[in-house]
Amino acid sequence: MIWMILSLSTLHLLQGTEERGYLKEEEELMNKKQKLVGEEEKPWTTDEPKCLIKPPLKENTKSIDLKLHSDIRAVERARFAHQVAEKRSLIKQYKMERERQQKLEEEEEIKRMRKELIPKAQPMPYFDRPFVPRRSVKQLTVPREPRFNIRSQRTGPAIQARSSPVPVEKTSSTPSFSK
């Protein structure tokens, strides 16, 4: 039973394949007939040479716009150079403006100083109230003698040789100030 179902399905497939093959053969045959009919119209030999038909002209090839890296870099460099030139011109303008402002300020200062430095007369002293100097309120500075003694903390052969037990007389050379 299964064998029969399989054979029927394969038979059905075989019939489809045969039909397609038959159709394909018919198409090929029709194409060959059309070619032969087209060739039969042309004479095989000619006594007079005929002007051959020129083949159709091909269209001119269009060039592709090449974008070279060097060209792109040149454009970028030109833009950069333009920006640098603008920046330099701006800096130059700022510098000139600053110098102009500084010059104006100096001129104004000179004018102001000239007005201030005009010699003016000193005011007359008041002779009705004569100047009487007063005694200072601060206390006098008490003088001290300089300290020439060497500290005894450092003891060494050189220091011991210098510090001899020679007595030094104390005399007061500075006058004592008393009120």
Order of alpha helices (4+ residues) and beta strands (2+ residues): alpha-alpha-alpha
